[in-house]
Amino acid sequence: MSLENLNKLVKEGETEDAKVLAQQLLQDGIDPLKMIETLTQTMARVGDLFAKLEIFLPEIMLCGEALTGVVDILSPYLDASGGREIKGKVVIGVVKGDLHEIGKNIVKLILETNGFVVKDLGYDVDSLTFIKEAEAMKADFIASSSLMTTTMPGQLEIIEILKSKGIRDQFKVVIGGAPTSQEWADKIGADLYCAHAKSAPEKFPAVLDNK
Amino acid sequence: MSTVYRHWEIIDRAKTGKFMDEEDFLPKRFYPTLKKLIKKYEIKYDPQNPCPTDDSMADRVWQAAWELFRDVGYYNTDSHRIIEVADEEIKEALYMAKDQYIVGGGKDACLMKHRSVEDPEPPFCIMSPDITVDEKYHQSMCMAYLKEPLLDGLCGPILEETFGHLIESGGPTEISGCIQHIQNQKMAARLLGRPDTFMVAVGTAEHDAGQIAVSNNEWGVQKTDARLVGSLTEFKTADTLLNRSLHYAQYGCFTGSLTGAIYGGWCGGSEGTAITTVAYSLIGLVIHGAMFNQHFPFHLNYVSNTTRELLWPIAMAGQALSRNSKLLYTSNGFANAGPMTEMLFREVAAHALVSTVTGWHLWEMASTRNKYRNRATPLEARLGCEVGHAVARQKMTREQANEIANRLLAKYEDRAADAPMGSEYHECYDVAKALPTVEHLDMFRRVKDEISQMGIDFLY
């Protein structure tokens, strides 16, 4: 059994088999960091296929779940060998009054599988909850999604509360969702408008670099 | 009568049904069941034929949809319980469902009735921009739609602001915005001289409170009008949605069930999108007591349904519903391109053509991926509805429609990803008179001529 097999199992979303094989490869002395790097590349390729809809959401979700399962197995060993690079910490959720979360879930998955630590607050999330959770997590990003025009003001409210609390500069505020736009991001003073899930792993660090 | 007599049993099940963690519902219950049914019923997408003619497959899609609903149920995200129904309840609901309703009032009343595949009767035409508009254009746009001769029903544009205040879901501004929305719509209808036109309202209401606020037979949404109850993708509901369907039934207006299965999402590809769309009609009937179903399956990336991978499930779902039920259902077009572009006119023509010959009523037309404010006009809806009337009257077959759809697709589908955004309402309409500009109308006529030469015998 090889790293190639592990790749295949993750790609096919076979979480349990992948976890067993990851354990076995560790025992065989394969470097956990190398395993993660390889699997991350695989996930990026799967992400590309999904972006073109050559595969669909269930497939990438299963793949992401398998990768997460393997990362859980490898994490203690990664810590011992210096740890996996964390690109940023994100709280993510769908704003107050909005119950639509498919887009948010895709962004969450793409971020998690690209080296971000993500706390998912779910949907219909109060603006203050975003902030309290971000403070508790010492997050770099507050990312909010809105699918309805009448729930978009929730994204503005997050920024307004951050300003009122005097902590606007502590977090990068990211917005997304079908009716949102760069124009809306500029209007409310968000740091980043994320139009597509696929672009998130590149765009998020770029904003952080401008801190 | 619809199935509202079961409302309280449904509400009860929403609180006492089988518990399941929401995270598990789609990956562990919905998707595996759908995948199994696609295989069991041998549903296979055929990209060469955006308007397929396979009756047997249409019937299998129907069976698969029935089993999908029965075996998966409908998830209530507030209680984390699954509303399950039995075969006999679905059968009873289908028996009790009416195949026609008179909607609207007085001289403006219209008959909406079940359509068959290749039905020579024209589709019922609901027109809607499906997008938000600036407050200053709202009434003009309502009036512009009401000036459309083929309009049987209007679902007006959505407001983002009310008297200078940003509308926030669940807050006082939403209540105000919803009242402003329906009054603009009703005023426009009165001024036009078709005061009792059937309306589906109000899209400005995201929260149940907004809908309830406009239930008034004197000045608001009348009992001869309809309201929509949505679904959460896929196969999920919430108390705020169940509130709506119960309120609509108790108020006495018509209920429409609004659902958009997502191609590329949990439905997977075209096959799963077709099955899920049909299942949503059953859900609308049994769960919400809906008199009609408003379906807008769409592409996860493009947020449109005019490319072949979406036309196929629309065509297949229409045939499945038409051949196996007497239900009423509208096909809601979502285009990639924006107003006053030739691409948009071709997209709406393809959508209306395929939908009409496969048994649907029409709901035209969300333009510019249903995303950008002010980017929709009645003229694209006009073309779609003219196509619908024409192909019904000329008794067009699915084979003929398929050929024309392929010719239309050849002219625009490679631009789906980077479609032109076109113009905003005020750039291609005279806002004061609520009429298209000369340039816009010229483009409409030019594309209509082009489509006519493909074999559509426009009636005028």
Interface residues (C-beta under 8 A of the other chain):
Chain A: A51 L53 F56 L57 P58 M61 L62 E65 K96 G97 D98 L99 H100 I102 M148 T149 T150 T151 P153 G154 L156 A178 P179 S181
Chain B: P27 Y31 K35 T77 T132 I158 E160 L166 I167 E168 S169 G170 E174 G177 T204 E206 H207 L232 T233 A238 T240 I262 Y263 G264 G265 W266 C267 G268 G269 H299 L300 N301 V303 N370 K371 Y372
